[in-house]
């Protein structure tokens, strides 16, 4: 299944910390990243750097160090003070590259007339506030903690919407694949459309850790309250698991209503443990059943068994969903390639002056590798931004691919590790 995973392009690069910020499937990925990075705000500089110092210019537009350090702070989740000067410089450079790409694409959006109206910005701002499920006071408090204010937040939404509209306009030229292309794809990849013995699962994931701005559960007590609320709603007649997943889940799969796709029995054992795998495969656990919360890798999972495959099945081109799946893969990957190519050309055409990079080149030996006294190892990946994970083109396609149907037996979209003695049990109703 590795081949079909590659065909899905950047879909797997969407980071949970960004997606969690908003339940808006279409622009949540954009808005979360830009809310972390865009617009003027309070002085959040670290490492003795003047926040008003110019980090880079894009066609004459200045990107200040305060914007860079605000983004570093957001990604490091408060652990940036534990970074050595060398690590901090690396984090700043990678974040700055994303800010430069953002600015290049926004300037293109301005020229192409895809900047949203103030009414559209207001509508999206209000939607994000509602989707955060925070009180106005809590929302403002989290914005302040991230170094943002209302004006900066609006600006971040404006940029996100503008770039999204631009990329949609660019990729709107992609045509629907012809029947022969779909037929040829299936003929050359028929082995990818074999359903092994296994299940199709959906999940609502609750993360008690504090994963940054927009995270609605930041400790075990809040997580337990939220889990109890979800289980209560699930026990009510007519409850819809997919809708509750979109509303409550703190995992990228929320964009698909919690759908994790088909998971082979072997992958079930690897990802969720032999005991849970046996529970899902057992006829005693009926299709449509919902588990109680299952602890996995520090998170709480509530699963719904959507389908069970008792024996291996070879799908045909006429099997339900196969043609649409191939269509989505081809269209979305063409969109990804087109958007990335457009951005590459835009970057090449732009006049970019990366002053921060020049500063490092001119003074390479002044960056100490020693962390501050008493500082432990910083949070995972806090010292660097994920390479190329947050470029406008990449995020656009992550959002665009959000609705693509999973391939047969696609691995569960989770980093969960098996938990001992946590068998799948139907929820009490």
N, C-alpha and C positions, 0 to 999 in steps of 0.2 A: 504493500500500500504506500510505500515511500514515493513512488512515481506520481500518484494522484495527489499526494500531499504537496509535492513540488508544484503541481499545476495550480494549486490554490494560491500560489504567490505569497503576498504579504499578509494574508489573512491571519496567519499565526503570529505575526509580530505585534498585534495590538496588545498593549500592556494593560493589566488590570487596573493599575492606579489611575490611568487616564479614562478608561471606560466607566469606572465607578462614579465619576463625577456627575454624570447625567444619564438618565434613562432614555434620552432622545437617540434613537438608533441612527438617524441620518446624519446629525452633526455633532453628536456627543463626543466622538473621538477628537474632532477638530477643536471644539469649544474647551474641552478639558485641557488640551495642550496649550492653547493660546491663552486661557485664563491663567495658566501657570507662568506664561512667558511675556504676554503683551501689555503694552500701555504703561503710562507713568504711574508711579506709586511711591510709597515711603522709602526712605533710605534703608536698604537691606544688604548693603555691601559687606563683604567679609574680607579678611586678609589685608586690611589696611589700604584698600584701593579706594580712590575717590569715586563715588557713585556717579558723578557727572562726567567722568572721563570717557572719552569716545573709544568704544571697543572696536567698532567697524563702521564703515559707511557703505551704503548701497545706492548707487546713482545719486550720491550727495545726501541721502537720508541717513541721519546719525542713529546708531544703536549704542546706547550708553551702557556702562558697566553695571548700573543698577538693574537693568533688565536682565543681564547675564546672571548676576548673582541671585536675583530673585528666582530665576529658573533653576539654578543650582540648588538653592535652598529647598525648593519644592521637590526636586528629585531626591535629594539626600534626606528629606524628612527630618530636618533639624540636626542631622549628624555632620553637616559640613564643617562645624567647628572642630571636628576631630580629624579632619584631613590635613595632610602635610602640604606645604606650599607646592610641591611637585604634583601631588594628587589633585589639589585644587586647580592648578593651572590646566591640567588635562581635562577636568570636568568643565571648566570655563570654555575651553576651546571647542569641545564637542557641542556644548549648549549653544555657543555663539554660531556655529555652523548651521544649526537648526533655525536660529533666529534670522540668519542671513537668507536662508532658503524661503522662510516665511515671508520676509520683506520683499524678496524678488517676486514671489507669486502674488502678493497683495498689490504690488505696483502694476503687475500685468492685469490683475482684476480691475484696477482703476482705469487702465487704458481701454479695457474690453467692455467696460460698462456693466460689470456684474456686482458692483458694490450695493448692498441692500439699502433700502430706505430706512429712515429712523423708526417708522412704524414696524417694519419687519424686525429690526433689532430689538425694539421694546417687547414685541411678542415673544421672541426667543429668550430674552432675559427673564421675562415672567415665567415662561415655560420651564426654564432651567431651575428657577427658584422653587417652583411647585414640585418638580421632579426630584429635587434634593430631599424633600420631605423634612426640611428643617424649618424652624420658626424663623421669622425675619431677623430676630436678634441673633440666633445661632448662625444663620447664613452670613450676616455681617461680621460676626466674630471670626468665622473661618476665613472670610475674605481678608480681614485685617491681618490675621496670622500669616497669610500667604503674601502679605505686602501689597494687597490690592485695595482699591476703593471702587465706588460705583462707576465713576467715569472710566477707570481702567477696565473694569469688568465689561462695560458696554463696548469699549474699543476692541476687546478680545473677541467678543461675540461677532462684532462687525467684520473683523478680519476673517474669522472662521467661516462665516456665511459667504463672504465675498469669494474666498478661494474655493469653497465647495461649489458655488455657482459657476465659477470659471472652469473648473475641471469637469463639471457636468456638461457644460457647453462644448468643451473640447472633445470629450469622449462620446458625445451624442452622435457622432458620425459613425460609430461602430454599428455595423449591420448585423442582423440576426444570421447565424450560420445557416448555410443551405443544407437541405436534407442529405445530400451526398457527403458533405463534410462530416456531419454527425454520424452517418453510416460508416464512413471510413475510420473515424476516430474509434468507434466501438469495435470494428473489425481488428484494429491494431492494438486494442487495449481490453479485449474481452475478459482477460484474466483479472482485471481490476473490478469487475462487476460480478464477483462471486461472493455470496453471503455465507460466511462460515457460521457454524453453530455459535450462537451468542444472543445478544439482546440489543434492543434500542432503548436507550435511557434518556430521561430528562432530569434536570437537577435544579434545586434552589440552593445556592451556596451562601452561607453566612460566615463572614470573616471577622472575628472579634478583635483583630489587631487594628491599630490606627494606621491606615494606609494613605493618609493625607487628606487634602481638601475634598469635601463632598462625601467622605466615608461616614455612613450613618451609624455604624457600630464600631466603637473604638476600645471596648473592653468586654470581658466575659459577661458582666451584668447586663449590658445593653444587648449583647448577642442573645442571651437567654430570653430576654423580654421579647425580642423580635421573633425568635424561633417559636415561642409560645403563641404569639399573635398569628404567625403563619399557619401553624398546625391547627389552631382553632378555626381559621378560615377554610382550611382544606377539609376539615371535618363537616363543614356545612353543606347541605344538599345544593347541587348545582355549581359548586366551586370549580373554577377553571385553573388548572395547574400552570398553564402557559402564561396566563395573565398575571398570576401571582409571581411567577418567575421574573417577568419583565418589571414588575413593581418592586420586588424585594431582593432579588438575587444580587450578590456582589461578585459576579463572575462574568466574563465576556459572553458566555453562552446565554445570558439574559436576552441578548439581542435576537436570539432564535427561540424565545420562549423557554429557555432552559434546555433545549434539545442538544444532546451530546452525540447524536448519531448512533450508528450501529457499532457495537463493540463485541469483538469475538470473545469466546470463553477464555482463551489464552490471555487476551489483553485485560479482561476483567480481573483475572487472578493477579496480573502484574500491577495494575493500577489500584485495585480496591481490596486485594487480599483474597485468598482461597475461600475463606469463610463467607465473605460477602458474595463472591462469585457463585458459590454453591446455592446461596439463598436466592439469587436472581434466577438461576437456572432451574430451581426446583418447581415442579408443577403446583406445589402447595402455595406458592406466591403467584397469585393470579395476575394476568395482564391487565393493566389499568390500576394496579395496586400502588399505594404510596407508602414509603417507609417512614419510620420515626427518624429523628435526626441521627446521623451516623458521623462520629468524629473521624476526620481524616486530615493529617498534616496540619493540625492546629485550626482547622475550619470545621464548620458543621454542614453536612450535606443531607438534604431531603430529596430522595429519588422517587421518580415515577417510572414504572416499568411499562413502556409503550408497546413493545412487541418482543416476542421470544421466538428464536429460530431454533427448532429442535435438531435439524440436520442441515448440512451444507446445501445451498441452493445456487444454481447458476442462473443468473438473470439474462434475459434477452433484451434486444433493443426495444421490444414492445412492453417490457415489464413496467409497472407503474413508476413514473418518476425518472426513468433512465434517460430518456431523450431530453427532458428538462434539465437534468443534472449535467449532461454533456454540454447543452446549450449555455448554461450558466457558467461553467468552467471556461469555455472558449471565449464568451463575451467578456467576462470579468478579467480574464488574463490579458485580453487585447486592450481593455480599458486601462489596466495597470501599466502595460508597456507604453501605451500612447501617452498617459499622464506623466510617467517617468521621463519619457523622451522629450516631451514638451518642457518639463522643468529643467532638464539638462541643457536644452537650447537656451532657455530663459537665463539660466545661470551663466552660460557662456557669453551671452550678449550683455549682461549687466556689468557695470563698472563697480567692482567690489574692492574695497581697501580694508583688509583685515589687520588693523593696528595691533590687536592683542597678539596675533600670531607673530607679527614682526618684532614685538617686544620680547617674546620668548626666544626668537632666533638671535636677537642681538645680545641677550643676556642669559644664555643657557645654563651657566654655572651658578647662577644666583638662586636657583630653586632648590631649597633643602628638601630632603626626603624624610626628615624627622617629623613625626606627629607631635602635637602639643603634649606636654607632660601630663600623664594620667589618662590620656585618650586611648580607648580600646579600639579594636578594629571597627571601622565604620560599617554602617548597614550595607548589606549586599548591593553591589552595583551603585553605591552612593557616589563613588568617585568618578564615574563616567556616565554620560548619557548613552542610552542604547544606540549604537551606530546605525544611522539611516532609519531608525524605527519611527521617527516622528517628523519626517519630512512631509510637506503638504501632499505630494503625490502619493506617498505610501499610505498616509492616513486616509486619503480619499478612497483608495481601493480597499483598505481595511473596512471602511464603512460600507462601500459598495458591495463587498463580498459577504457582508454580514448575513444576507438572506440566501446565500447559495446553499443548496441542499448538500448534506455531507455524503461522502462516498460510502459505498457499502463497506461495513466493517472498519470505518475510519476510527482511529484511536480516540478515546475520550479526551475532550479539550480541557484537561485539568492537570495540575502538577501534584495531585494528591498521591500520597504513599499509603500502602495498606495499614490499617489500624488493627491491632490485635483484638480478638474477641468482640468484634462489632458486626455481627451478622445482620443482614437486611431483614427487617421485620415490618409487617404492615402497620401503618399508623392506626392508633386507636380512634375509632369513629363512634 
